[in-house]
């Protein structure tokens, strides 16, 4: 069978494929870690997480803490919108420039 021609419509990406994921991620804003450290979703182990998926956040709102050399660095959202993904697990080490949150801008 001949393959798709340049004139034919492009087939829709398969759900769950990398291509479909890239399309779903289009328009998302990524909050990235400004430092190397340990990611914490809450101010202490007994507290509720700062934010969870589905929360509406404002610019400047604290999303998490990245602890580096015993310093607790509050990571703030740099855009207003809705949290659609939390990428690292709680207490997981993160790298400089690593994606922490996906926010759909309002």
MARKOL-398666 format. One record per residue: chain; x, y, z of N, C-alpha, C in turn. Coordinates in pm, whole numbers. Atoms other than C-alpha are relative to their C-alpha. Layout:
BEGIN
[site A; [X; Y; Z]; [X; Y; Z]; [X; Y; Z]]
...
//
This chain:
BEGIN
[site A; [86; -120; 0]; [0; 0; 0]; [89; 124; 0]]
[site A; [-82; -123; 3]; [135; 347; -81]; [-13; 76; 131]]
[site A; [0; -80; -122]; [229; 570; 210]; [-76; 129; -22]]
[site A; [72; -127; 17]; [60; 905; 278]; [80; 95; -90]]
[site A; [-67; -96; 88]; [137; 1166; 15]; [-3; 138; 65]]
[site A; [-6; -136; -53]; [223; 1528; 80]; [-135; 70; -16]]
[site A; [129; -64; 26]; [-119; 1621; -62]; [-107; -47; 97]]
[site A; [104; 56; -87]; [-314; 1396; 177]; [1; 64; 138]]
[site A; [2; -57; -136]; [-428; 1510; 523]; [88; -82; 93]]
[site A; [-85; 70; -96]; [-193; 1423; 806]; [-90; -80; 93]]
[site A; [83; 78; -94]; [-330; 1140; 1021]; [9; 61; 139]]
[site A; [0; -51; -137]; [-430; 1241; 1372]; [97; -83; 83]]
[site A; [-92; 79; -82]; [-167; 1141; 1631]; [-77; -97; 88]]
[site A; [63; 100; -87]; [-249; 828; 1829]; [-5; 53; 143]]
[site A; [6; -45; -140]; [-375; 910; 2181]; [109; -68; 82]]
[site A; [-105; 56; -84]; [-96; 862; 2432]; [137; 0; -67]]
[site A; [-129; -4; 69]; [174; 899; 2166]; [76; 126; 40]]
[site A; [-82; -118; -31]; [461; 1144; 2210]; [-53; 122; -75]]
[site A; [54; -110; 81]; [307; 1353; 1930]; [-128; 56; 64]]
[site A; [124; -44; -65]; [-34; 1365; 2104]; [33; 75; 129]]
[site A; [-40; -66; -124]; [139; 1457; 2430]; [55; 139; -30]]
[site A; [-56; -130; 37]; [330; 1739; 2258]; [-111; 99; -33]]
[site A; [112; -87; 33]; [2; 1877; 2123]; [-75; 40; 128]]
[site A; [68; -27; -126]; [-161; 1848; 2468]; [79; 100; 84]]
[site A; [-85; -90; -80]; [137; 2035; 2618]; [14; 138; -62]]
[site A; [-11; -129; 66]; [113; 2317; 2367]; [-76; 105; 80]]
[site A; [66; -106; -75]; [32; 2642; 2541]; [19; -9; 150]]
[site A; [-25; 11; -144]; [142; 2515; 2883]; [122; 84; 37]]
[site A; [-115; -74; -55]; [375; 2724; 3096]; [69; -93; 99]]
[site A; [-75; 88; -89]; [651; 2529; 3272]; [69; 82; 108]]
[site A; [-73; -59; -112]; [770; 2633; 3617]; [121; -90; 21]]
[site A; [-121; 81; -10]; [1132; 2520; 3638]; [76; 32; 128]]
[site A; [-79; -18; -122]; [1368; 2476; 3930]; [117; 95; -27]]
[site A; [-113; -93; 18]; [1611; 2768; 3967]; [129; -51; 64]]
[site A; [-116; 52; -75]; [1847; 2552; 4178]; [-3; -153; 2]]
[site A; [-8; 143; -28]; [1963; 2197; 4247]; [-39; -19; 146]]
[site A; [38; 23; -140]; [1802; 2059; 4562]; [-103; -110; 11]]
[site A; [104; 100; -26]; [1521; 1849; 4709]; [-136; 69; -6]]
[site A; [134; -56; 24]; [1161; 1916; 4598]; [-94; -41; 111]]
[site A; [103; 28; -101]; [896; 1945; 4869]; [-129; 70; -39]]
[site A; [130; -56; 40]; [527; 1996; 4791]; [-66; 81; 111]]
[site A; [64; -64; -114]; [441; 2123; 5142]; [106; 64; 89]]
[site A; [-97; -67; -87]; [603; 2351; 5402]; [59; -92; 107]]
[site A; [-53; 100; -93]; [641; 2053; 5641]; [-74; -132; -23]]
[site A; [59; 132; 32]; [559; 1679; 5640]; [-147; -15; 39]]
[site A; [139; 13; -44]; [226; 1728; 5823]; [-96; 94; -71]]
[site A; [83; -101; 65]; [100; 2015; 5607]; [-55; -48; -133]]
[site A; [55; 23; 134]; [-118; 2009; 5297]; [101; 52; -103]]
[site A; [-86; -55; 105]; [69; 2057; 4968]; [-39; 145; -30]]
[site A; [29; -138; 39]; [99; 2419; 4857]; [-107; 4; -108]]
[site A; [98; 5; 110]; [-90; 2336; 4536]; [-15; -145; -47]]
[site A; [20; 130; 64]; [-239; 2033; 4363]; [-59; 22; -139]]
[site A; [53; -8; 136]; [-351; 1958; 4008]; [-145; 49; 6]]
[site A; [135; -57; 4]; [-662; 2162; 3925]; [-11; 131; 75]]
[site A; [3; -127; -74]; [-576; 2451; 4158]; [23; 118; -94]]
[site A; [-24; -126; 70]; [-599; 2803; 4021]; [105; 76; 81]]
[site A; [-109; -70; -68]; [-278; 2991; 4104]; [16; 140; -56]]
[site A; [-26; -138; 44]; [-180; 3356; 4086]; [151; 19; -13]]
[site A; [-141; -32; 13]; [151; 3505; 3985]; [56; 36; 137]]
[site A; [-63; -27; -129]; [386; 3513; 4285]; [-41; -96; 110]]
[site A; [44; 97; -101]; [206; 3229; 4468]; [105; -110; 16]]
[site A; [-95; 108; -27]; [432; 2972; 4636]; [-59; -133; -45]]
[site A; [44; 129; 51]; [408; 2634; 4460]; [64; -116; 76]]
[site A; [-74; 108; -65]; [670; 2431; 4647]; [122; 60; 67]]
[site A; [-130; -38; -57]; [1000; 2440; 4831]; [105; -87; -66]]
[site A; [-117; 79; 40]; [1335; 2333; 4691]; [107; 29; 106]]
[site A; [-97; -13; -109]; [1574; 2270; 4981]; [139; -26; -56]]
[site A; [-139; 13; 44]; [1940; 2327; 4905]; [90; 41; 114]]
[site A; [-95; -27; -110]; [2211; 2306; 5172]; [-71; 59; 121]]
[site A; [79; -38; -119]; [1952; 2341; 5452]; [-75; 132; -15]]
[site A; [80; -120; 24]; [1801; 2654; 5294]; [-128; -40; -71]]
[site A; [130; 30; 59]; [1430; 2632; 5217]; [-34; 112; -98]]
[site A; [26; -99; 104]; [1375; 2814; 4886]; [-142; -16; -51]]
[site A; [137; 6; 50]; [1011; 2892; 4812]; [3; 30; -149]]
[site A; [7; -19; 145]; [946; 2853; 4440]; [-138; 56; -31]]
[site A; [125; -69; 29]; [683; 3096; 4317]; [-39; -20; -146]]
[site A; [52; 9; 136]; [462; 3072; 4013]; [26; 134; -70]]
[site A; [-28; -125; 72]; [560; 3326; 3746]; [-109; 32; -102]]
[site A; [112; -24; 89]; [222; 3315; 3568]; [-128; -38; 75]]
[site A; [129; 38; -59]; [-147; 3303; 3670]; [-63; -106; -89]]
[site A; [66; 103; 79]; [-344; 2997; 3563]; [-39; -119; 86]]
[site A; [42; 122; -70]; [-438; 2639; 3653]; [113; -103; -5]]
[site A; [-102; 105; -7]; [-194; 2371; 3770]; [-56; -124; -70]]
[site A; [45; 119; 71]; [-224; 2080; 3525]; [91; -121; 23]]
[site A; [-91; 112; -30]; [80; 1870; 3624]; [96; 40; 110]]
[site A; [-110; -12; -96]; [314; 1826; 3919]; [96; -111; -40]]
[site A; [-89; 101; 58]; [620; 1651; 3778]; [82; -79; 101]]
[site A; [-79; 83; -93]; [860; 1552; 4060]; [-87; -56; 112]]
[site A; [62; 53; -121]; [753; 1332; 4349]; [51; 79; 120]]
[site A; [-43; -68; -122]; [768; 1480; 4698]; [132; -60; 49]]
[site A; [-131; 37; -56]; [1120; 1470; 4852]; [95; -58; -106]]
[site A; [-87; 47; 109]; [1272; 1389; 4510]; [105; 106; -31]]
[site A; [-101; -98; 42]; [1603; 1552; 4410]; [-35; 58; -137]]
[site A; [23; -64; 129]; [1566; 1804; 4127]; [126; 73; -44]]
[site A; [-115; -66; 61]; [1819; 1961; 3892]; [-35; 145; -34]]
[site A; [18; -136; 51]; [1867; 2322; 3790]; [-65; -11; -138]]
[site A; [65; 0; 131]; [1629; 2389; 3498]; [-101; -111; -20]]
[site A; [97; 109; 11]; [1414; 2081; 3566]; [-142; 53; 11]]
[site A; [142; -39; -5]; [1040; 2117; 3502]; [-63; -52; 130]]
[site A; [66; 39; -125]; [845; 2117; 3830]; [-151; -6; -16]]
[site A; [144; -10; 15]; [493; 2223; 3735]; [-34; 42; -143]]
[site A; [58; -50; 123]; [285; 2267; 3421]; [-123; 82; 38]]
[site A; [112; -89; -29]; [44; 2561; 3441]; [-61; 44; -133]]
[site A; [70; -52; 118]; [-221; 2645; 3180]; [-34; 145; 30]]
[site A; [23; -142; -31]; [-211; 3026; 3172]; [-147; 40; -14]]
[site A; [139; -46; 2]; [-543; 3198; 3248]; [-20; 106; -106]]
//
